[in-house]
Amino acid sequence: MTLPRFIKSEENFQELRAILKLQTCPHCRRIGTLNSHGHLRGYPELGGGKGDEFRGRRLFCSNRRRRKPGCGRTVGLWFSNILPNFIIRLQTLWLFLTGILAGLAKADAFRRASSTQHPMSAYRIFRRMEDSQSRIRACLSRLVPPPEAPKSPAPLAATLAHLEAAFPHARCPPDAYQLHFQESFFRRKRVSFQHPVSRVPIERHQEFSRN
């Protein structure tokens, strides 16, 4: 059985826990090695805590068995209303995006959506949204066809309209997106590694130029 990456609530996890030994570890592909291993914790959006908010569940692929041990790695199961690697929740993100679509400046829309986060975070989050829009629309097109072009020519308007068409009864469409497609609403940020450039000392460079 395929292990979900996002779950709706703690109640859903307890249902999954009853059949946990039938699940496959996503790392080593072994069956019957996963055990419950505590909570995923993070900073609460409203502040006042130090990484003590429950944001999901952690599983451990046990490597302590003599026969057919697991890989010893952990697996995270996120609650679907959580945006992985961000403090803000998806409901806050949705209010922020709809505020921009309503004509508010990014900082003002973010301030209205989240009174505890710094407004300058709005620009970084909006860039991540821009980077993720093409993948989001591609996934949504597998579920429902794109709706008619909205009045606004902005790509964000088309993306939000497509989300509402795909999940018409959802209070927070990005939450429903993560639960349905079992992937993060924001795509994982790519880290590029650059090889260090070897530099010739100035004195040696001048010597080579004279030769």
Buried (B, 14 or more C-beta within 10 A) or exposed (E): EEBBBBBBEEEBBEEBBEEBEEBBBBBBEBBBBBBBBEBBBBBBBEEEEEEEBBBBBBBBBBEEEEEEBBBEEBBBBBBBBBBBEBBBBBBBBBBBBBBBBEEBEBBBBBBBBBEEBEBEBBEEBBEBBEEBBEBBBEBBEEEEEBBEEBEEEEEBBBBBBBBBBBBEEBEBBBBBBBBBBBBBBBBEEEEEEEEEEEEEEEEEEEEEEEE
